[in-house]
């Protein structure tokens, strides 16, 4: 089995470092990824590749649609966690590689919620 994610996008806010109940600290930030396609087509073309924004400016593809997806990124590894917290800033374009983690939490209104996180 394999659980691997590769993302290239822009950071949504400056990373924050949190520590809960004496556990190891974690650096958390959001990452936006964009997909583009011609209106009337599925989100991916026949070959399964996303239309590249650079191609959109080189040729007339008609009406273009865009979808932005936000990802929650958590960095636990000490060296990477600290470098991420110190140097990554809102608007930075970065590459993230990690795994998907599905979890549950209870919000402040005592409602159980599901959360998807990329563990980098």
PyMOL commands that place a pseudoatom at each C-alpha (Angstrom):
pseudoatom trace, name=CA, resn=UNK, resi=1, chain=A, elem=C, hetatm=0, pos=[0.000, 0.000, 0.000]
pseudoatom trace, name=CA, resn=UNK, resi=2, chain=A, elem=C, hetatm=0, pos=[1.110, 3.549, -0.653]
pseudoatom trace, name=CA, resn=UNK, resi=3, chain=A, elem=C, hetatm=0, pos=[-0.007, 6.861, 0.837]
pseudoatom trace, name=CA, resn=UNK, resi=4, chain=A, elem=C, hetatm=0, pos=[1.922, 9.648, -0.872]
pseudoatom trace, name=CA, resn=UNK, resi=5, chain=A, elem=C, hetatm=0, pos=[0.965, 13.192, -1.868]
pseudoatom trace, name=CA, resn=UNK, resi=6, chain=A, elem=C, hetatm=0, pos=[2.887, 15.772, -3.899]
pseudoatom trace, name=CA, resn=UNK, resi=7, chain=A, elem=C, hetatm=0, pos=[1.635, 19.361, -3.960]
pseudoatom trace, name=CA, resn=UNK, resi=8, chain=A, elem=C, hetatm=0, pos=[2.924, 22.566, -5.530]
pseudoatom trace, name=CA, resn=UNK, resi=9, chain=A, elem=C, hetatm=0, pos=[1.147, 25.720, -4.481]
pseudoatom trace, name=CA, resn=UNK, resi=10, chain=A, elem=C, hetatm=0, pos=[1.133, 28.963, -2.534]
pseudoatom trace, name=CA, resn=UNK, resi=11, chain=A, elem=C, hetatm=0, pos=[1.108, 29.300, 1.242]
pseudoatom trace, name=CA, resn=UNK, resi=12, chain=A, elem=C, hetatm=0, pos=[-2.131, 30.830, 2.555]
pseudoatom trace, name=CA, resn=UNK, resi=13, chain=A, elem=C, hetatm=0, pos=[-0.874, 32.252, 5.844]
pseudoatom trace, name=CA, resn=UNK, resi=14, chain=A, elem=C, hetatm=0, pos=[2.352, 32.390, 7.814]
pseudoatom trace, name=CA, resn=UNK, resi=15, chain=A, elem=C, hetatm=0, pos=[3.007, 29.018, 9.495]
pseudoatom trace, name=CA, resn=UNK, resi=16, chain=A, elem=C, hetatm=0, pos=[2.248, 28.666, 13.203]
pseudoatom trace, name=CA, resn=UNK, resi=17, chain=A, elem=C, hetatm=0, pos=[3.934, 26.304, 15.643]
pseudoatom trace, name=CA, resn=UNK, resi=18, chain=A, elem=C, hetatm=0, pos=[1.762, 24.502, 18.196]
pseudoatom trace, name=CA, resn=UNK, resi=19, chain=A, elem=C, hetatm=0, pos=[2.423, 22.135, 21.046]
pseudoatom trace, name=CA, resn=UNK, resi=20, chain=A, elem=C, hetatm=0, pos=[-0.392, 20.208, 22.709]
pseudoatom trace, name=CA, resn=UNK, resi=21, chain=A, elem=C, hetatm=0, pos=[-0.233, 18.423, 26.062]
pseudoatom trace, name=CA, resn=UNK, resi=22, chain=A, elem=C, hetatm=0, pos=[3.557, 18.088, 26.137]
pseudoatom trace, name=CA, resn=UNK, resi=23, chain=A, elem=C, hetatm=0, pos=[3.666, 16.334, 22.751]
pseudoatom trace, name=CA, resn=UNK, resi=24, chain=A, elem=C, hetatm=0, pos=[6.211, 17.224, 20.090]
pseudoatom trace, name=CA, resn=UNK, resi=25, chain=A, elem=C, hetatm=0, pos=[5.594, 20.632, 18.481]
pseudoatom trace, name=CA, resn=UNK, resi=26, chain=A, elem=C, hetatm=0, pos=[4.076, 20.823, 14.990]
pseudoatom trace, name=CA, resn=UNK, resi=27, chain=A, elem=C, hetatm=0, pos=[4.230, 23.581, 12.365]
pseudoatom trace, name=CA, resn=UNK, resi=28, chain=A, elem=C, hetatm=0, pos=[0.916, 24.103, 10.571]
pseudoatom trace, name=CA, resn=UNK, resi=29, chain=A, elem=C, hetatm=0, pos=[0.008, 26.129, 7.473]
pseudoatom trace, name=CA, resn=UNK, resi=30, chain=A, elem=C, hetatm=0, pos=[-2.428, 26.080, 4.568]
pseudoatom trace, name=CA, resn=UNK, resi=31, chain=A, elem=C, hetatm=0, pos=[-1.460, 25.576, 0.933]
pseudoatom trace, name=CA, resn=UNK, resi=32, chain=A, elem=C, hetatm=0, pos=[-3.536, 26.517, -2.115]
pseudoatom trace, name=CA, resn=UNK, resi=33, chain=A, elem=C, hetatm=0, pos=[-3.291, 24.499, -5.325]
pseudoatom trace, name=CA, resn=UNK, resi=34, chain=A, elem=C, hetatm=0, pos=[-4.952, 25.522, -8.594]
pseudoatom trace, name=CA, resn=UNK, resi=35, chain=A, elem=C, hetatm=0, pos=[-6.311, 23.463, -11.457]
pseudoatom trace, name=CA, resn=UNK, resi=36, chain=A, elem=C, hetatm=0, pos=[-7.273, 24.989, -14.803]
pseudoatom trace, name=CA, resn=UNK, resi=37, chain=A, elem=C, hetatm=0, pos=[-9.266, 23.574, -17.712]
pseudoatom trace, name=CA, resn=UNK, resi=38, chain=A, elem=C, hetatm=0, pos=[-11.307, 24.654, -20.696]
pseudoatom trace, name=CA, resn=UNK, resi=39, chain=A, elem=C, hetatm=0, pos=[-14.981, 25.208, -19.918]
pseudoatom trace, name=CA, resn=UNK, resi=40, chain=A, elem=C, hetatm=0, pos=[-17.100, 22.292, -21.043]
pseudoatom trace, name=CA, resn=UNK, resi=41, chain=A, elem=C, hetatm=0, pos=[-14.378, 19.718, -20.407]
pseudoatom trace, name=CA, resn=UNK, resi=42, chain=A, elem=C, hetatm=0, pos=[-13.842, 17.641, -17.328]
pseudoatom trace, name=CA, resn=UNK, resi=43, chain=A, elem=C, hetatm=0, pos=[-11.351, 19.012, -14.819]
pseudoatom trace, name=CA, resn=UNK, resi=44, chain=A, elem=C, hetatm=0, pos=[-8.598, 17.009, -16.486]
pseudoatom trace, name=CA, resn=UNK, resi=45, chain=A, elem=C, hetatm=0, pos=[-7.962, 16.405, -20.165]
pseudoatom trace, name=CA, resn=UNK, resi=46, chain=A, elem=C, hetatm=0, pos=[-8.034, 13.010, -21.877]
pseudoatom trace, name=CA, resn=UNK, resi=47, chain=A, elem=C, hetatm=0, pos=[-4.520, 12.121, -20.728]
pseudoatom trace, name=CA, resn=UNK, resi=48, chain=A, elem=C, hetatm=0, pos=[-5.290, 12.944, -17.105]
pseudoatom trace, name=CA, resn=UNK, resi=49, chain=A, elem=C, hetatm=0, pos=[-2.923, 15.903, -16.875]
pseudoatom trace, name=CA, resn=UNK, resi=50, chain=A, elem=C, hetatm=0, pos=[-4.031, 19.276, -15.568]
pseudoatom trace, name=CA, resn=UNK, resi=51, chain=A, elem=C, hetatm=0, pos=[-3.810, 22.188, -18.025]
pseudoatom trace, name=CA, resn=UNK, resi=52, chain=A, elem=C, hetatm=0, pos=[-0.698, 24.141, -17.195]
pseudoatom trace, name=CA, resn=UNK, resi=53, chain=A, elem=C, hetatm=0, pos=[-1.165, 27.900, -16.672]
pseudoatom trace, name=CA, resn=UNK, resi=54, chain=A, elem=C, hetatm=0, pos=[1.877, 28.596, -18.881]
pseudoatom trace, name=CA, resn=UNK, resi=55, chain=A, elem=C, hetatm=0, pos=[0.118, 26.908, -21.789]
pseudoatom trace, name=CA, resn=UNK, resi=56, chain=A, elem=C, hetatm=0, pos=[-2.959, 29.070, -21.291]
pseudoatom trace, name=CA, resn=UNK, resi=57, chain=A, elem=C, hetatm=0, pos=[-1.020, 32.179, -22.289]
pseudoatom trace, name=CA, resn=UNK, resi=58, chain=A, elem=C, hetatm=0, pos=[0.629, 30.591, -25.315]
pseudoatom trace, name=CA, resn=UNK, resi=59, chain=A, elem=C, hetatm=0, pos=[-2.461, 29.390, -27.142]
pseudoatom trace, name=CA, resn=UNK, resi=60, chain=A, elem=C, hetatm=0, pos=[-6.146, 30.270, -27.322]
pseudoatom trace, name=CA, resn=UNK, resi=61, chain=A, elem=C, hetatm=0, pos=[-7.984, 27.590, -25.375]
pseudoatom trace, name=CA, resn=UNK, resi=62, chain=A, elem=C, hetatm=0, pos=[-11.347, 29.365, -25.111]
pseudoatom trace, name=CA, resn=UNK, resi=63, chain=A, elem=C, hetatm=0, pos=[-13.056, 29.945, -21.784]
pseudoatom trace, name=CA, resn=UNK, resi=64, chain=A, elem=C, hetatm=0, pos=[-10.900, 28.849, -18.879]
pseudoatom trace, name=CA, resn=UNK, resi=65, chain=A, elem=C, hetatm=0, pos=[-12.208, 27.592, -15.549]
pseudoatom trace, name=CA, resn=UNK, resi=66, chain=A, elem=C, hetatm=0, pos=[-10.142, 27.399, -12.396]
pseudoatom trace, name=CA, resn=UNK, resi=67, chain=A, elem=C, hetatm=0, pos=[-10.540, 25.538, -9.129]
pseudoatom trace, name=CA, resn=UNK, resi=68, chain=A, elem=C, hetatm=0, pos=[-8.537, 26.364, -6.003]
pseudoatom trace, name=CA, resn=UNK, resi=69, chain=A, elem=C, hetatm=0, pos=[-8.177, 23.670, -3.345]
pseudoatom trace, name=CA, resn=UNK, resi=70, chain=A, elem=C, hetatm=0, pos=[-6.903, 24.428, 0.160]
pseudoatom trace, name=CA, resn=UNK, resi=71, chain=A, elem=C, hetatm=0, pos=[-4.802, 21.861, 2.004]
pseudoatom trace, name=CA, resn=UNK, resi=72, chain=A, elem=C, hetatm=0, pos=[-3.855, 21.797, 5.689]
pseudoatom trace, name=CA, resn=UNK, resi=73, chain=A, elem=C, hetatm=0, pos=[-0.164, 20.934, 6.060]
pseudoatom trace, name=CA, resn=UNK, resi=74, chain=A, elem=C, hetatm=0, pos=[1.395, 19.671, 9.322]
pseudoatom trace, name=CA, resn=UNK, resi=75, chain=A, elem=C, hetatm=0, pos=[5.176, 19.326, 9.712]
pseudoatom trace, name=CA, resn=UNK, resi=76, chain=A, elem=C, hetatm=0, pos=[6.359, 17.188, 12.644]
pseudoatom trace, name=CA, resn=UNK, resi=77, chain=A, elem=C, hetatm=0, pos=[10.005, 16.363, 11.773]
pseudoatom trace, name=CA, resn=UNK, resi=78, chain=A, elem=C, hetatm=0, pos=[12.190, 18.602, 13.997]
pseudoatom trace, name=CA, resn=UNK, resi=79, chain=A, elem=C, hetatm=0, pos=[14.588, 20.029, 11.373]
pseudoatom trace, name=CA, resn=UNK, resi=80, chain=A, elem=C, hetatm=0, pos=[11.968, 20.524, 8.679]
pseudoatom trace, name=CA, resn=UNK, resi=81, chain=A, elem=C, hetatm=0, pos=[9.400, 21.796, 11.193]
pseudoatom trace, name=CA, resn=UNK, resi=82, chain=A, elem=C, hetatm=0, pos=[11.750, 24.540, 12.418]
pseudoatom trace, name=CA, resn=UNK, resi=83, chain=A, elem=C, hetatm=0, pos=[12.936, 25.605, 8.943]
pseudoatom trace, name=CA, resn=UNK, resi=84, chain=A, elem=C, hetatm=0, pos=[9.320, 25.756, 7.742]
pseudoatom trace, name=CA, resn=UNK, resi=85, chain=A, elem=C, hetatm=0, pos=[8.313, 27.924, 10.700]
pseudoatom trace, name=CA, resn=UNK, resi=86, chain=A, elem=C, hetatm=0, pos=[11.295, 30.235, 10.298]
pseudoatom trace, name=CA, resn=UNK, resi=87, chain=A, elem=C, hetatm=0, pos=[11.431, 30.770, 6.517]
pseudoatom trace, name=CA, resn=UNK, resi=88, chain=A, elem=C, hetatm=0, pos=[8.082, 29.934, 4.854]
pseudoatom trace, name=CA, resn=UNK, resi=89, chain=A, elem=C, hetatm=0, pos=[5.739, 32.926, 4.535]
pseudoatom trace, name=CA, resn=UNK, resi=90, chain=A, elem=C, hetatm=0, pos=[2.289, 33.718, 3.174]
pseudoatom trace, name=CA, resn=UNK, resi=91, chain=A, elem=C, hetatm=0, pos=[2.437, 33.794, -0.624]
pseudoatom trace, name=CA, resn=UNK, resi=92, chain=A, elem=C, hetatm=0, pos=[5.552, 31.591, -0.871]
pseudoatom trace, name=CA, resn=UNK, resi=93, chain=A, elem=C, hetatm=0, pos=[5.381, 29.044, -3.681]
pseudoatom trace, name=CA, resn=UNK, resi=94, chain=A, elem=C, hetatm=0, pos=[6.501, 25.718, -2.266]
pseudoatom trace, name=CA, resn=UNK, resi=95, chain=A, elem=C, hetatm=0, pos=[6.551, 22.001, -3.018]
pseudoatom trace, name=CA, resn=UNK, resi=96, chain=A, elem=C, hetatm=0, pos=[5.227, 19.677, -0.305]
pseudoatom trace, name=CA, resn=UNK, resi=97, chain=A, elem=C, hetatm=0, pos=[5.565, 15.909, -0.204]
pseudoatom trace, name=CA, resn=UNK, resi=98, chain=A, elem=C, hetatm=0, pos=[3.896, 13.826, 2.464]
pseudoatom trace, name=CA, resn=UNK, resi=99, chain=A, elem=C, hetatm=0, pos=[0.980, 11.540, 3.280]
pseudoatom trace, name=CA, resn=UNK, resi=100, chain=A, elem=C, hetatm=0, pos=[-2.755, 12.046, 3.764]
pseudoatom trace, name=CA, resn=UNK, resi=101, chain=A, elem=C, hetatm=0, pos=[-4.130, 11.695, 7.273]
pseudoatom trace, name=CA, resn=UNK, resi=102, chain=A, elem=C, hetatm=0, pos=[-7.859, 11.559, 8.010]
pseudoatom trace, name=CA, resn=UNK, resi=103, chain=A, elem=C, hetatm=0, pos=[-8.885, 12.400, 11.546]
pseudoatom trace, name=CA, resn=UNK, resi=104, chain=A, elem=C, hetatm=0, pos=[-11.715, 13.584, 13.729]
pseudoatom trace, name=CA, resn=UNK, resi=105, chain=A, elem=C, hetatm=0, pos=[-11.941, 16.319, 16.321]
pseudoatom trace, name=CA, resn=UNK, resi=106, chain=A, elem=C, hetatm=0, pos=[-14.608, 17.979, 18.438]
pseudoatom trace, name=CA, resn=UNK, resi=107, chain=A, elem=C, hetatm=0, pos=[-15.102, 21.693, 17.770]
pseudoatom trace, name=CA, resn=UNK, resi=108, chain=A, elem=C, hetatm=0, pos=[-15.861, 24.398, 20.340]
pseudoatom trace, name=CA, resn=UNK, resi=109, chain=A, elem=C, hetatm=0, pos=[-19.613, 23.712, 19.957]
pseudoatom trace, name=CA, resn=UNK, resi=110, chain=A, elem=C, hetatm=0, pos=[-19.023, 20.054, 20.871]
pseudoatom trace, name=CA, resn=UNK, resi=111, chain=A, elem=C, hetatm=0, pos=[-19.712, 18.878, 17.304]
pseudoatom trace, name=CA, resn=UNK, resi=112, chain=A, elem=C, hetatm=0, pos=[-17.586, 16.051, 15.864]
pseudoatom trace, name=CA, resn=UNK, resi=113, chain=A, elem=C, hetatm=0, pos=[-15.846, 17.081, 12.670]
pseudoatom trace, name=CA, resn=UNK, resi=114, chain=A, elem=C, hetatm=0, pos=[-13.631, 15.341, 10.146]
pseudoatom trace, name=CA, resn=UNK, resi=115, chain=A, elem=C, hetatm=0, pos=[-10.309, 16.812, 9.028]
pseudoatom trace, name=CA, resn=UNK, resi=116, chain=A, elem=C, hetatm=0, pos=[-7.934, 15.916, 6.220]
pseudoatom trace, name=CA, resn=UNK, resi=117, chain=A, elem=C, hetatm=0, pos=[-4.300, 16.844, 6.792]
pseudoatom trace, name=CA, resn=UNK, resi=118, chain=A, elem=C, hetatm=0, pos=[-1.135, 16.403, 4.745]
pseudoatom trace, name=CA, resn=UNK, resi=119, chain=A, elem=C, hetatm=0, pos=[1.662, 15.186, 7.018]
pseudoatom trace, name=CA, resn=UNK, resi=120, chain=A, elem=C, hetatm=0, pos=[4.909, 16.518, 5.530]
for i in range(1, 120): cmd.bond("trace and resi %d" % i, "trace and resi %d" % (i + 1))
show_as sticks, trace
zoom trace
